Amino acid sequence: MDFDFRLIVFYTAAQHLNFTKTASALFISQPAVSKNIQELEKKLGVPLFERKGNNLDLTEPGQILYKYAQQIINLYNQAGQEIQELQTGRKGNLVLGASTTISQYVLPTLLADFLSQYPNNRIQSFQSNSRSIEEQLIDKTLDLGITEGSTDNRALKYIPFMKDELVLITNSENPLLKQLKNPILSDITRLPLVLREQGSGTRTIVENALKEQRISLSEIQIEMILPSTESIKGYLARRHSFAFLSIHTVQREVLNNQLTIVDIPQLSIERYFYFTHLYGGLAGTPNQFLQFCLKQNFKI
């Protein structure tokens, strides 16, 4: 089968499962989308989509083609990138978005080590919450993202990167600690909590973990909402509040006895950080950086 625009149309339609959205994404008309899909189905001799009103489902042959289309487009993009690099003599650029924890506590070392090994690259790194990173990837203003958790967005591919644990912390001078020598799960509902903003991966993970324990957001006492780990730590230094933060981000303060971890046996909150990019392939410096990081064996 020739690699042509029909495969791009099919691949985009398989992501959106809607011809109108496919037409908008490719800047072509909806009849043009239908025509390309029909030609591809005729050439292959099988239906690729099952029509359900305005929406679509992939048939079994469609699912097979979708799987291989991802690989074909990926290889095609990589080939084009490598040819361009050969012509220009430069490895290329990477625009990277990372969630707060990764951006502040992990990424600086990774970037420094990567550029020491591959100096002919230019990297721009931006910090944002997970939801914003996903939106920017879809808008193609980022090449690669690192997010806290994953979603079911069919346009994005998620690759597990490193494991993390969220712990409940507070100021070591907090008088409430005397009442928490043997903490139980229900104590969560009476503690003043500081949370991250809506859209933060950390907040989503905490909310989901509490829901699994049948504790709703309306039952907890939210004292403050702040936009970053550092702002929360600064707030806790002057208040008798509590917060869930990555254990990686509070190690120094715990060792210095500025912050204390409150261990609730019934509550364990673990998560993965994920590399995230658009389906359809990653080439050049973005792919090189991804592969470099995956080999580092980072653990939190």
C-alpha positions in Angstrom: 0.0 0.0 0.0 1.4 3.4 -1.0 2.0 5.9 1.8 -0.2 8.8 0.8 -2.6 11.4 2.1 -5.3 8.8 2.5 -3.4 7.2 5.3 -3.1 10.5 7.1 -6.9 11.1 6.7 -7.6 7.6 8.0 -5.2 8.0 11.0 -6.7 11.3 12.0 -10.2 10.0 11.6 -9.3 7.0 13.8 -8.1 9.4 16.5 -11.2 11.7 16.4 -13.8 9.1 15.5 -15.7 11.9 13.8 -15.4 13.1 10.2 -16.3 16.7 11.0 -13.5 17.0 13.6 -11.1 15.2 11.2 -11.9 17.7 8.4 -11.2 20.6 10.9 -7.9 19.0 12.0 -6.7 18.6 8.5 -8.1 21.8 7.0 -10.1 20.0 4.4 -13.8 19.6 3.7 -15.9 16.8 5.2 -16.7 15.3 1.8 -13.0 15.2 1.1 -12.5 13.1 4.3 -15.3 10.7 3.2 -13.8 10.4 -0.3 -10.4 9.5 1.0 -11.7 7.0 3.5 -13.9 5.4 0.8 -11.0 5.1 -1.6 -8.9 3.5 1.1 -11.6 1.0 2.0 -12.1 0.2 -1.7 -8.4 -0.4 -2.2 -8.2 -2.7 0.9 -11.5 -4.4 0.2 -12.7 -4.0 3.8 -14.7 -1.4 5.8 -12.5 0.5 8.2 -15.2 2.3 10.2 -18.6 1.4 11.5 -20.9 4.4 11.2 -23.1 5.3 14.2 -24.9 8.5 13.5 -22.3 11.3 13.5 -19.8 9.2 15.3 -17.6 6.2 14.2 -16.1 3.1 15.6 -13.1 1.2 14.1 -13.9 -2.2 12.7 -11.4 -5.0 13.3 -9.5 -4.3 10.1 -9.6 -0.6 11.0 -8.0 -1.3 14.3 -5.2 -3.3 12.6 -4.6 -0.5 10.1 -4.6 2.1 12.9 -1.9 0.2 14.8 0.4 0.0 11.8 -0.5 3.6 10.6 1.0 4.9 13.9 4.3 3.0 13.1 4.4 4.0 9.4 3.8 7.7 10.2 6.3 7.6 13.0 9.0 6.1 10.7 8.2 8.5 7.9 8.6 11.5 10.3 11.8 10.2 11.7 13.3 9.7 8.2 12.4 13.3 7.3 13.9 14.7 10.5 17.1 12.8 10.0 17.4 13.9 6.4 16.9 17.5 7.5 19.5 17.1 10.2 22.0 15.7 7.7 21.4 18.7 5.4 21.7 21.4 8.1 24.4 19.8 10.2 22.4 20.5 13.4 20.6 17.9 15.5 17.5 20.0 16.0 15.2 21.6 18.5 13.0 20.4 21.3 10.2 22.4 23.0 9.5 20.5 26.2 6.7 21.0 28.7 6.9 19.5 32.2 4.7 19.4 35.2 5.9 21.3 38.3 7.5 18.4 40.3 9.5 17.1 37.3 10.4 20.6 36.1 11.9 21.7 39.4 13.3 18.6 40.9 14.2 16.1 38.1 14.5 17.9 34.8 17.5 20.2 35.4 19.8 17.2 35.9 18.4 15.4 32.9 18.8 18.5 30.6 22.4 19.1 31.8 23.4 15.5 31.2 21.7 15.3 27.9 23.3 18.4 26.5 26.7 17.2 27.8 26.3 14.1 25.7 24.5 15.7 22.7 25.7 19.4 22.6 24.4 20.3 19.1 20.8 20.7 20.3 18.6 23.6 21.3 16.1 22.9 24.1 13.3 25.2 25.4 11.6 24.0 28.6 8.4 25.3 30.0 6.7 24.5 33.3 2.9 24.0 33.5 0.3 21.7 35.0 -0.6 18.4 33.3 -3.8 19.6 31.7 -2.1 22.6 30.1 0.7 20.4 28.7 -1.8 18.1 27.1 -3.6 21.0 25.5 -0.3 22.5 24.2 0.7 19.1 22.7 -2.6 18.9 20.8 -2.1 22.5 19.6 1.5 21.5 18.5 3.2 24.2 20.5 5.1 21.5 22.4 7.0 18.6 21.0 7.1 16.5 24.2 5.6 16.7 27.6 6.1 15.1 31.0 2.8 14.8 33.0 1.6 13.6 36.3 -0.7 10.8 35.3 -2.4 10.0 32.0 -5.8 10.5 30.4 -7.8 8.6 27.8 -7.1 11.2 25.1 -6.7 9.1 21.9 -4.6 11.8 20.3 -1.8 11.4 22.9 0.5 8.6 23.7 1.7 8.1 27.3 5.0 6.3 28.2 5.6 5.5 31.9 8.8 7.3 33.0 9.2 7.2 36.8 7.3 6.3 39.9 6.5 8.7 42.7 4.7 8.7 46.1 2.6 11.5 47.5 2.9 11.9 51.3 1.0 13.9 53.8 3.3 16.6 55.4 3.1 19.4 57.8 5.2 21.8 59.8 7.3 19.9 62.4 6.1 22.4 65.0 2.4 21.8 64.3 0.7 21.2 67.7 -1.9 18.9 65.9 0.9 16.3 65.5 0.4 15.4 69.2 -3.1 14.2 68.3 -1.8 12.2 65.3 0.5 9.7 67.0 -1.6 6.9 65.6 -3.4 8.5 62.7 -6.4 6.9 61.0 -8.0 7.5 57.6 -10.9 9.6 59.0 -8.4 12.1 60.4 -8.1 13.5 56.9 -11.5 15.1 57.1 -10.6 17.2 60.1 -7.2 18.5 59.0 -6.8 21.9 57.3 -5.4 21.0 53.9 -3.5 23.0 51.3 -4.2 21.8 47.7 -2.8 22.5 44.2 -4.9 24.3 41.6 -7.5 22.6 39.4 -5.8 20.9 36.5 -2.7 20.0 38.5 -1.8 16.3 38.2 -1.0 16.2 41.9 -4.4 17.4 42.9 -6.2 14.9 40.5 -4.2 12.0 42.0 -5.0 13.1 45.6 -8.7 13.5 44.8 -8.9 10.1 43.1 -7.1 8.4 46.0 -9.5 10.0 48.5 -12.5 8.9 46.4 -11.2 5.4 46.5 -11.4 5.6 50.3 -14.9 7.1 50.0 -13.8 10.5 51.1 -15.2 13.2 48.8 -13.8 16.7 48.3 -16.7 18.2 50.1 -15.8 16.4 53.3 -12.3 17.8 53.6 -11.3 21.2 55.0 -9.6 23.1 52.2 -7.7 26.0 53.8 -5.8 27.2 50.8 -5.2 26.5 47.1 -1.7 27.3 45.8 -0.1 26.9 42.3 3.2 25.1 43.1 5.1 22.8 45.4 7.4 25.6 46.6 4.5 27.9 47.4 2.9 25.2 49.5 6.1 24.5 51.4 6.5 28.2 52.1 2.9 28.4 53.3 3.3 25.3 55.6 6.4 26.9 57.2 4.1 29.5 58.7 0.8 27.7 59.2 -0.3 24.6 61.0 -1.8 23.1 57.9 -1.2 19.8 55.9 -0.6 19.0 52.3 0.1 16.1 50.0 3.4 16.5 48.1 5.8 14.3 46.3 8.2 12.7 48.7 11.0 13.7 46.4 10.2 17.4 46.9 10.4 17.4 50.7 13.4 15.2 51.5 15.6 18.1 52.4 13.0 19.7 54.7 12.3 16.4 56.4 16.0 15.8 57.1 16.3 19.3 58.5 13.2 18.7 60.7 11.3 21.5 59.1 8.6 19.3 57.8 7.2 16.0 59.1 5.6 13.1 57.2 2.3 11.9 58.7 2.0 8.3 57.8 -1.6 7.0 57.5 -1.4 3.2 57.1 -4.7 2.9 55.2 -3.7 5.6 52.6 -1.0 5.0 50.1 -0.8 7.4 47.1 1.5 6.4 44.3 1.7 7.7 40.7 3.7 7.5 37.6 5.1 10.4 35.7 4.6 9.9 31.9 6.3 11.2 28.8 3.5 12.4 26.5 3.4 13.2 22.8 1.1 13.2 19.9 0.4 9.9 18.2 1.9 9.8 14.8 5.5 9.7 15.8 8.4 11.4 17.5 11.6 12.2 15.6 14.9 14.0 15.9 15.8 15.7 19.2 12.5 15.0 20.9 12.8 11.3 20.3 16.5 11.4 21.2 15.8 13.1 24.5 13.0 10.7 25.3 15.2 7.6 24.7 18.0 9.2 26.7 15.7 9.7 29.7 14.1 6.3 29.6 17.6 4.8 29.9 18.4 6.7 33.1 16.4 4.4 35.3 15.1 7.2 37.5 13.3 6.2 40.7 11.6 8.3 43.3 
